[in-house]
Amino acid sequence: ALKKAGGRARGAKLYVTLEPCFHYGRTPPCVDQVIDSGIREVVIGMVDPNPLTRGKSIAKLRRAGIKVRTGILRPDAERLNEIFVKYMRSQMPFVAAKCAQTLDGKIATVTGESKWITSSKTRDYARRVRDEFDAILVGVNTVLRDDPRLNGVRKTKRLKKIILDSSLKTPLTARLFKGARPADCVIAVTHKASPAKIKQFQNKGARLIICPAKDGRVDLKCLLKALAKEEITSILMEGGARVIGGALKEKLVDKLYIYVAPKIIGDQDALSSVVGVGTVNIGRSIRLKNLTSRNIGQDILLTGYV
């Protein structure tokens, strides 16, 4: 924006949601560009959450004689920067979970049929949401049952596709591999996976991460730590029900997208959207915060924080 403004930026007031960056990377620090542009005042929504650089740009701006105001609409700024804030403060990815369900909380019939619960308009919207994240994560049962592509909308966006597959049951013919760079498909396995099958996938260029097992499944917390070290800052978890339930139980989920269609399956044995949390006390059930809703045609999207 400063480059586009050119000389018109001199003497202007700059509004930013986040303290300008201080560190040297592929480009010079943003704070130096602000100073060089001749900006006279900077209004900052929130201070940099990175403990190594927090407040340093603000101090540098003030030393350069630029007026600085901070904390303007801070809660809103933190919401806009929620992925960066979580990653900087915890060195863990920001995790959102998504499910599409009926009014009675079902994601499939008792026979496993799930196409389609929500409308095509809602599904298009959900694909656009994928583009806000670095990676999409699903369990192997979702791959075997639905054979999803896990693509976003923007073709320029390289989404990582992560599969939780403790025993390596994923078929090499799965659609999610088609059109994707092999290195963008990550399969998290445990030591239960056959070395021969692991070799087979590696020969195809797929990436495998061998994780410890927890209750017979991939230890999700260990996997998230490994992904964070690869600078994957955000993950959208799309199922299945046990994957989302397990992540909620371990308190690894930050945000929920719940798409609700005006349909009722009405079968107690049909698959619910969340399985495995297992609370027996309503007072201890997971309560969402800052809940919002919006209509997408006849469907409703509920968004909330855990």
Buried (B, 14 or more C-beta within 10 A) or exposed (E): EBEEEEEEBEEEEBEBBBBBBBBEEEEEBBBBBBBEBBBEBBBBBBBBBBEEBBEBBBEBBEEBEBEBEBEBBBEEBBBBBBBBBBBBEEEBBBBBBBBBBBEBBBBBBEEEEBEEBBBEEBBEBBBEBBBEBBBBBBBBBBBBBBEBBBBBEEEEEEBBBBBBBBBBBBEEEBBBBEEBEEEBBBBBBBEEBEEEBBEEBEEEEBBBBEBEBBEEBBBBBBBBBBBBEBEBBBBBBBBBBBBBBBBBBEEBBBBBBBBBBEBEBEEEEBBBBBBBBEEEEEEEEBEBEEEEEEEBEEBBBBBBBB
